[in-house]
Amino acid sequence: MLVSTKEMMAKAREGHYAVGQFNINNLEWTKAILLTAEELKSPVILGVSEGAGKYMCGYSTIVGMVNGMLENLKITVPVALHLDHGSYDAAKACIEAGFSSVMFDGSHYPIEENLAKTTELINICNEKGLSLEAEVGAIGGEEDGVVGGGECADPAECKQIADLGVTMLAAGIGNIHGKYPANWPGLRFDVLEAIKNTTGDMPLVLHGGTGIPADMIKRAIDLGVCKINVNTKCQIAFTEATRKYIEEGKDLVGKGFDPRKVLAPGVEAIKATVREKMELFGSVGKA
């Protein structure tokens, strides 16, 4: 059964670790992440971007697939199904479809409008027992066509959103989506500390977890980050393993053309990536 992230975040904050959000793109992706979480006894958050939602035939299709897997794979660890970088309309659609958690990204609105829309969604989520993630200060890179330059959030604005009663807060601290450029200056820990000081016990979210060095990840967790999002790393690992299978001509041997065989190395690559990240985040054995 899907759960909200509320308990996950509270436990992560107290235990000084982070829960990974791994974005899903299809059945293989979802299965690989769930099996790894179960094996490592780690809580997990399945992230769905609006683009992935369209690709997988809509939010109700995803809810049906995930709920079916939880039952048929006998998953016992806490699993949240979470809308990633959702618009106001997408957040409402996911709540309706049966997601257990949503992110409303109002970072591109003036702060007053962000506050008003976030408040309305908090009220709906509280009524239904769901969790809500809000964002202040755009995360850099590209996510479904929205490009941000890695701006840093204003700690005062973070406090305004946190005080509304959101479950967790995504705040830009120089992190970006996608591959990190060679000249990336690193995370702004001074900004993170200022946000932590103004928001108190609010669980903080780090987007763009793929290219951030391990020592920076650990320091971010020490400073209150309880949720870290990973997407690009799984995509790269999956694609590299699939390319290798084709380049080695394995699809030309016997029934190597069977899509289940073609996709199998990619699935194993996702599992290995998820394992590596869960170990780094400290969530192994915390289910």
C-alpha positions as CSV (number, residue, x, y, z in Angstrom):
1,M,0.0,0.0,0.0
2,L,1.3,3.4,-0.9
3,V,2.2,5.8,1.9
4,S,2.8,9.5,2.2
5,T,6.3,10.7,2.9
6,K,5.4,12.3,6.3
7,E,6.7,9.4,8.4
8,M,9.6,8.7,6.1
9,M,10.8,12.3,6.4
10,A,10.4,12.5,10.2
11,K,12.4,9.3,10.6
12,A,15.1,10.5,8.2
13,R,15.4,13.8,10.0
14,E,15.8,12.1,13.3
15,G,18.2,9.4,12.0
16,H,20.3,11.8,9.9
17,Y,19.9,10.0,6.6
18,A,18.0,10.7,3.4
19,V,15.4,8.8,1.5
20,G,16.0,8.6,-2.3
21,Q,13.4,9.6,-4.8
22,F,14.1,7.6,-8.0
23,N,12.2,8.7,-11.1
24,I,10.3,6.1,-13.0
25,N,9.9,5.9,-16.8
26,N,8.3,2.5,-17.4
27,L,7.6,-0.9,-15.9
28,E,11.2,-2.0,-15.9
29,W,12.3,1.1,-14.1
30,T,9.6,0.7,-11.4
31,K,10.3,-3.0,-10.9
32,A,14.1,-2.4,-10.6
33,I,13.7,0.3,-8.0
34,L,11.1,-1.5,-5.9
35,L,13.0,-4.8,-5.9
36,T,16.2,-3.0,-4.8
37,A,14.4,-1.1,-2.0
38,E,12.9,-4.4,-0.8
39,E,16.2,-6.2,-0.9
40,L,18.0,-3.4,1.0
41,K,15.0,-2.8,3.4
42,S,15.0,0.9,2.5
43,P,12.0,3.2,2.2
44,V,11.7,4.6,-1.3
45,I,10.0,7.4,-3.2
46,L,9.0,6.8,-6.8
47,G,9.1,10.1,-8.7
48,V,7.0,10.8,-11.8
49,S,7.5,14.0,-13.8
50,E,4.7,15.4,-15.9
51,G,6.5,14.3,-19.1
52,A,6.9,10.7,-17.8
53,G,3.2,10.8,-16.7
54,K,2.2,11.5,-20.3
55,Y,4.6,8.9,-21.6
56,M,3.2,6.2,-19.4
57,C,-0.4,6.9,-20.5
58,G,-1.5,9.1,-17.6
59,Y,-1.4,9.1,-13.8
60,S,-4.1,6.5,-13.3
61,T,-2.2,4.0,-15.4
62,I,0.9,4.6,-13.2
63,V,-1.1,4.2,-10.0
64,G,-2.5,0.9,-11.2
65,M,0.9,-0.4,-12.2
66,V,2.6,0.6,-9.0
67,N,-0.2,-0.8,-6.8
68,G,-0.2,-4.0,-8.7
69,M,3.6,-4.4,-8.3
70,L,3.4,-3.7,-4.5
71,E,1.0,-6.6,-4.2
72,N,2.6,-9.0,-6.7
73,L,6.2,-8.4,-5.8
74,K,5.2,-8.6,-2.1
75,I,6.9,-5.3,-1.3
76,T,6.9,-4.6,2.5
77,V,9.0,-1.4,2.7
78,P,7.3,2.0,2.7
79,V,6.8,3.3,-0.8
80,A,5.5,6.8,-1.8
81,L,4.3,7.6,-5.3
82,H,5.2,11.3,-5.8
83,L,4.6,13.8,-8.6
84,D,7.9,15.6,-9.4
85,H,8.0,19.3,-10.3
86,G,4.2,19.4,-10.8
87,S,2.2,22.3,-12.0
88,Y,-0.9,23.3,-9.9
89,D,-3.2,21.3,-12.4
90,A,-0.9,18.3,-12.4
91,A,-0.8,18.2,-8.6
92,K,-4.6,18.2,-8.5
93,A,-4.8,15.5,-11.2
94,C,-2.3,13.2,-9.3
95,I,-4.2,13.6,-6.0
96,E,-7.3,12.6,-7.9
97,A,-5.6,9.6,-9.5
98,G,-4.3,8.1,-6.2
99,F,-0.7,9.4,-5.8
100,S,0.3,9.4,-2.2
101,S,2.5,12.5,-2.5
102,V,2.8,15.5,-4.8
103,M,5.3,18.3,-5.5
104,F,3.9,21.6,-6.4
105,D,6.6,23.7,-8.1
106,G,5.5,27.3,-7.7
107,S,9.0,28.6,-7.8
108,H,8.4,30.5,-11.0
109,Y,5.4,32.4,-9.6
110,P,5.7,35.6,-7.5
111,I,6.0,34.5,-3.9
112,E,2.4,35.7,-3.0
113,E,1.0,33.4,-5.7
114,N,3.3,30.6,-4.8
115,L,2.0,30.9,-1.2
116,A,-1.7,31.0,-2.2
117,K,-1.5,28.0,-4.5
118,T,0.6,26.0,-2.0
119,T,-1.9,26.8,0.8
120,E,-4.8,25.5,-1.3
121,L,-2.9,22.2,-2.1
122,I,-1.8,21.7,1.5
123,N,-5.5,21.9,2.6
124,I,-6.4,19.2,0.1
125,C,-3.4,17.0,1.0
126,N,-4.1,17.3,4.7
127,E,-7.7,16.3,4.2
128,K,-6.6,13.2,2.2
129,G,-3.5,12.2,4.3
130,L,-1.1,13.0,1.5
131,S,2.3,14.7,1.6
132,L,3.2,17.9,-0.2
133,E,6.6,19.1,-1.4
134,A,7.0,22.8,-2.3
135,E,9.8,24.6,-4.0
136,V,11.5,28.0,-3.6
137,G,14.3,29.2,-5.9
138,A,14.4,27.3,-9.2
139,I,16.7,24.3,-9.5
140,G,19.1,24.6,-12.4
141,G,19.3,22.6,-15.6
142,E,16.4,21.3,-17.6
143,E,13.4,19.4,-16.3
144,D,10.5,18.9,-18.9
145,G,11.5,21.9,-20.8
146,V,11.8,24.2,-17.8
147,V,15.3,25.6,-17.7
148,G,16.8,27.0,-14.4
149,G,20.3,28.4,-13.8
150,G,20.8,26.9,-10.4
151,E,19.6,30.0,-8.5
152,C,19.7,30.0,-4.7
153,A,16.6,30.3,-2.7
154,D,15.9,33.2,-0.4
155,P,15.8,31.8,3.2
156,A,13.1,34.3,4.2
157,E,10.8,33.0,1.4
158,C,11.7,29.4,2.4
159,K,10.4,30.3,5.9
160,Q,7.2,31.7,4.5
161,I,6.5,28.4,2.5
162,A,7.7,26.2,5.4
163,D,5.4,27.9,7.8
164,L,2.3,27.0,5.7
165,G,2.8,23.4,6.9
166,V,4.3,21.7,3.8
167,T,5.8,18.2,4.4
168,M,9.1,19.0,2.8
169,L,10.8,21.9,1.0
170,A,12.9,21.9,-2.1
171,A,15.3,24.9,-2.1
172,G,17.8,25.8,-4.7
173,I,21.3,25.8,-3.4
174,G,23.2,25.8,-6.7
175,N,22.2,22.2,-7.6
176,I,21.1,21.4,-11.2
177,H,19.2,18.8,-13.1
178,G,21.0,16.6,-15.6
179,K,24.7,16.3,-16.0
180,Y,26.8,18.8,-14.1
181,P,29.3,20.9,-16.1
182,A,33.0,20.7,-15.4
183,N,33.0,24.3,-14.1
184,W,30.1,23.7,-11.6
185,P,31.1,25.6,-8.4
186,G,29.4,23.1,-6.0
187,L,26.6,23.3,-3.5
188,R,26.2,26.6,-1.5
189,F,26.3,25.2,2.1
190,D,26.1,28.8,3.4
191,V,22.7,29.1,1.8
192,L,21.6,25.7,3.0
193,E,22.6,26.5,6.6
194,A,20.7,29.8,6.4
195,I,17.6,28.0,5.1
196,K,18.0,25.4,7.9
197,N,18.3,28.1,10.5
198,T,15.1,29.9,9.3
199,T,12.9,26.7,8.7
200,G,13.9,24.7,11.8
201,D,13.0,21.1,11.6
202,M,11.5,21.3,8.0
203,P,12.8,18.3,6.0
204,L,14.7,19.7,3.0
205,V,14.9,18.2,-0.5
206,L,18.0,18.1,-2.8
207,H,17.1,17.9,-6.5
208,G,19.7,16.9,-9.1
209,G,21.4,14.3,-7.0
210,T,23.2,12.6,-9.9
211,G,26.4,14.6,-10.2
212,I,26.9,15.8,-6.6
213,P,30.1,14.3,-5.0
214,A,29.6,11.9,-2.1
215,D,31.2,14.3,0.5
216,M,28.8,17.1,-0.5
217,I,25.8,14.7,-0.3
218,K,26.8,13.7,3.3
219,R,27.3,17.3,4.4
220,A,23.9,18.2,2.9
221,I,22.3,15.4,4.9
222,D,24.0,16.7,8.1
223,L,22.4,20.1,7.4
224,G,18.9,18.8,7.2
225,V,18.4,17.3,3.7
226,C,16.1,14.3,4.1
227,K,15.2,13.5,0.5
228,I,17.5,13.4,-2.5
229,N,16.2,13.0,-6.1
230,V,18.0,10.8,-8.6
231,N,17.0,10.5,-12.3
232,T,19.8,11.2,-14.8
233,K,22.2,8.6,-13.2
234,C,19.7,5.8,-13.7
235,Q,19.0,6.9,-17.3
236,I,22.7,6.9,-18.2
237,A,23.3,3.5,-16.5
238,F,20.3,2.0,-18.3
239,T,21.3,3.4,-21.7
240,E,25.0,2.3,-21.4
241,A,24.0,-1.3,-20.5
242,T,21.5,-1.5,-23.4
243,R,24.0,-0.1,-25.9
244,K,26.6,-2.6,-24.8
245,Y,24.1,-5.5,-25.3
246,I,23.3,-4.4,-28.8
247,E,27.0,-3.5,-29.7
248,E,28.1,-7.0,-28.6
249,G,25.5,-8.5,-31.0
250,K,23.7,-10.4,-28.2
251,D,20.3,-9.5,-29.8
252,L,21.4,-11.5,-32.9
253,V,22.1,-14.7,-30.9
254,G,19.2,-17.2,-30.4
255,K,16.2,-15.3,-29.0
256,G,18.3,-12.4,-27.9
257,F,15.9,-10.1,-29.7
258,D,13.3,-10.8,-27.1
259,P,12.6,-7.3,-25.5
260,R,12.8,-8.8,-22.0
261,K,16.3,-10.0,-22.8
262,V,17.3,-6.7,-24.5
263,L,16.1,-4.7,-21.4
264,A,17.5,-7.0,-18.8
265,P,21.1,-5.5,-18.6
266,G,19.6,-2.0,-18.3
267,V,17.4,-3.2,-15.4
268,E,20.4,-4.6,-13.6
269,A,22.2,-1.3,-14.2
270,I,19.4,0.6,-12.6
271,K,19.4,-1.8,-9.6
272,A,23.1,-1.2,-9.1
273,T,22.7,2.6,-9.3
274,V,19.8,2.6,-6.8
275,R,21.8,0.4,-4.4
276,E,24.8,2.7,-4.6
277,K,22.7,5.8,-3.9
278,M,20.7,4.1,-1.1
279,E,24.0,3.2,0.6
280,L,25.3,6.7,0.2
281,F,22.1,8.3,1.5
282,G,22.1,6.0,4.6
283,S,18.6,4.6,4.1
284,V,19.6,0.9,3.9
285,G,17.9,-1.0,6.7
286,K,15.7,1.9,7.7
287,A,12.3,0.6,6.4
